[in-house]
Structure formats: C-alpha cells, structure tokens
C-alpha cells in the first residue's frame, strides 16, 4: 500500500511538469497552423494568431489529424514518473538528467506529427472533401464564390475564388485576400 508521501511526490511531479505539457500543446498548435496556412500560400505571420488560438488548435489536433500525439503525450507523462520512481535515491543525477533528456527529445515527434497533420488537413481542405465553408461575395459589382479559409482582422482569405457561373476549380489563384470594406453581399452559405 503506497504511503501518503509517495502520492504527494507523484502529484508534485505532475504539477511541476504541467508547464512543459503546455509547451507541447502550444508547439503542436503552432506547427499545425504554420504548415496548414503555408500549404495555402499564406504566411501565418500575416494572420496575427493569438496564443489562445494556437493552444486550442494544439489541443484539438489530438482529435483530428494528430492521433499519434496521444502516444507522445502519454510517454511525456509516464516516463518521468517511471524514471523518478525507479531511480529515486540511487542515482540522483541520472534520475534528474534522464527525464529531462527524454522530455526534450519528445519535442521532435510533437513537431513532426503536427507538421504532417497540418499539411494533410490543408490538402483535404484544398480538395473535394474540404471542410471550408463556401462563400459568395461581390467585388466592384462582380459576383464571386470560393471557400472561406479565414476571416481575421477585417480581412477575408478566400480559397479558389471564381466568378459565379464559372467552375471554381478553374480559378488560378490559390488564396485571394480581400479587406472587408472591399466586399459586399458576403454570404457564407454553409458547409457542404
């Protein structure tokens, strides 16, 4: 039967590691968003994505394209606890150094899994199974349609812009960028 001090040590270790887990989630979200928007030809620096947006994406990627992150996060939780418990009192330097090395090394799989998930989702959203909502709008009296990639700070980022009555797949530009005041009659028509 474990004593109260070992339970407190376990809880204390997890609490100490929480900021590191937050770094993993942020890195995952930042990497996903960076590669997702770059695949559309949009520099993420133009978007002024918030810390909150990045954390939310870092968390939701676990349920969309980054399912392998569950294993990495589980390893980040279990390995330090296992090493701390097995080496406690015997090899103090090793018990402190080994978890630090393992936790640092786990940054790389977080990055690469998130990168692949971002690129993969961008390719899906560029294709026929896109989750991007269709949008109709008017610019200088001409009606257009496309797929709304993002609305950020009064700027629309619209994928596959084409004149209405033309096939959207014939559009030459990958993403068109419009200021909100340039558009009129904007109607997001819903998900297909």
C-alpha positions in Angstrom: 0.0 0.0 0.0 1.5 3.3 -1.1 2.1 5.9 1.7 0.9 9.5 1.6 4.3 10.9 0.8 4.7 8.8 -2.4 1.3 10.0 -3.6 2.3 13.6 -2.8 5.6 13.1 -4.7 3.7 11.8 -7.7 1.2 14.8 -7.7 4.1 17.2 -7.1 6.0 15.8 -10.1 2.9 16.1 -12.4 2.3 19.7 -11.2 5.9 20.5 -12.0 5.6 19.1 -15.5 2.3 20.8 -16.4 4.1 23.9 -17.9 6.1 21.5 -20.1 2.9 19.8 -21.3 1.6 23.3 -22.1 4.7 23.9 -24.2 4.0 20.6 -26.1 0.4 21.7 -26.8 1.4 25.2 -27.9 4.2 23.8 -30.2 1.7 21.3 -31.7 -0.8 24.1 -32.4 1.8 26.5 -33.8 3.3 23.9 -36.0 0.0 22.7 -37.3 -1.2 26.2 -38.1 2.1 27.2 -39.7 2.2 24.3 -42.1 -1.6 24.4 -42.8 -1.6 28.0 -43.9 1.8 27.8 -45.7 0.3 25.0 -47.8 -2.3 27.5 -49.0 0.5 30.1 -49.7 -0.4 32.3 -46.7 2.3 33.3 -44.3 1.0 32.7 -40.8 2.7 35.9 -39.6 0.1 37.9 -41.6 -2.7 36.4 -39.5 -1.8 37.6 -36.0 -2.9 34.3 -34.5 -3.4 34.5 -30.8 -1.8 32.4 -28.0 -5.3 31.1 -27.3 -6.0 30.1 -31.0 -2.7 28.3 -31.0 -3.4 26.4 -27.8 -6.9 25.4 -28.9 -5.5 24.1 -32.2 -2.8 22.2 -30.3 -5.4 20.5 -28.2 -8.0 19.8 -31.0 -5.3 18.3 -33.2 -5.4 15.3 -30.9 -8.9 14.6 -32.2 -8.3 15.4 -35.9 -5.1 14.6 -37.6 -2.6 14.1 -34.8 -3.7 10.9 -33.2 -0.1 9.8 -32.7 0.3 12.7 -30.3 -1.6 10.8 -27.7 1.3 8.3 -27.5 3.8 11.1 -27.2 1.8 12.9 -24.5 1.4 9.6 -22.7 5.1 9.0 -22.9 5.7 12.5 -21.6 3.5 11.7 -18.6 4.6 8.1 -17.8 8.4 8.2 -18.5 9.3 10.9 -15.9 7.2 9.2 -13.3 8.6 5.8 -14.0 12.2 7.1 -14.0 11.7 9.1 -10.9 10.2 6.0 -9.1 12.8 3.5 -10.3 15.9 5.6 -9.7 14.9 7.5 -6.7 17.6 7.6 -4.1 20.0 5.5 -6.0 21.3 7.6 -8.9 20.3 11.2 -8.2 22.0 12.7 -11.2 20.6 10.1 -13.6 17.1 10.4 -12.1 17.1 14.1 -12.9 19.0 14.1 -16.2 17.3 11.1 -17.9 13.7 12.6 -17.6 15.0 16.0 -18.8 16.6 14.4 -21.9 13.5 12.3 -22.7 11.1 15.2 -22.3 13.3 17.4 -24.5 13.6 14.6 -27.1 9.8 14.3 -27.2 9.6 17.9 -28.7 10.7 16.5 -32.0 7.9 13.9 -32.5 5.4 16.6 -31.4 6.7 18.9 -34.1 6.8 16.3 -36.9 3.4 14.8 -36.1 1.8 18.2 -36.0 3.6 19.2 -39.2 2.2 16.2 -41.1 -1.3 16.8 -39.6 -1.3 20.4 -40.8 -0.1 19.6 -44.3 -2.6 16.7 -44.5 -5.5 18.8 -43.4 -4.6 21.6 -45.9 -4.6 19.1 -48.7 -8.0 17.8 -47.7 -9.3 21.4 -47.5 -8.0 22.1 -51.0 -9.8 19.1 -52.4 -13.3 17.9 -52.9 -13.8 16.9 -49.3 -13.0 20.4 -48.0 -14.3 21.5 -44.6 -14.0 25.1 -45.7 -17.4 26.8 -45.9 -18.5 28.1 -49.4 -18.8 31.8 -49.6 -20.4 34.1 -52.2 -19.5 37.8 -52.4 -19.4 40.8 -54.7 -16.4 42.9 -55.6 -16.9 46.1 -57.7 -20.2 44.8 -58.9 -19.0 41.3 -59.9 -20.3 38.3 -58.1 -17.7 35.6 -57.0 -17.7 32.4 -55.0 -15.0 30.5 -53.2 -14.1 28.7 -50.0 -13.6 30.8 -46.8 -10.1 29.9 -45.4 -10.1 32.5 -42.7 -11.6 35.8 -41.6 -9.1 37.7 -39.5 -9.0 41.3 -38.5 -11.3 42.5 -41.2 -9.5 40.6 -43.9 -11.0 37.6 -45.8 -8.8 34.8 -47.0 -10.7 33.0 -49.7 -9.6 29.9 -51.5 -10.5 29.1 -55.1 -12.1 32.4 -56.0 -14.0 32.3 -59.3 -16.7 34.3 -60.9 -20.2 33.0 -60.2 -21.4 30.9 -63.1 -17.8 29.7 -63.6 -16.3 26.5 -62.2 -14.4 27.2 -59.0 -11.8 24.6 -59.9 -10.7 26.9 -62.8 -9.5 29.6 -60.5 -5.8 30.3 -60.9 -5.2 31.8 -57.5 -4.9 29.6 -54.5 -6.0 32.1 -51.9 -7.3 35.6 -52.6 -7.1 38.2 -49.9 -9.7 41.0 -49.5 -10.3 43.7 -47.0 -13.8 43.6 -45.5 -14.7 47.0 -46.9 -13.9 45.8 -50.5 -16.6 43.1 -50.3 -20.3 43.5 -50.3 -23.2 41.0 -50.1 -20.9 38.4 -48.3 -22.9 35.3 -47.6 -21.2 32.2 -46.1 -23.5 29.5 -47.5 -22.6 26.8 -45.1 -20.7 23.6 -45.1 -21.1 21.2 -48.0 
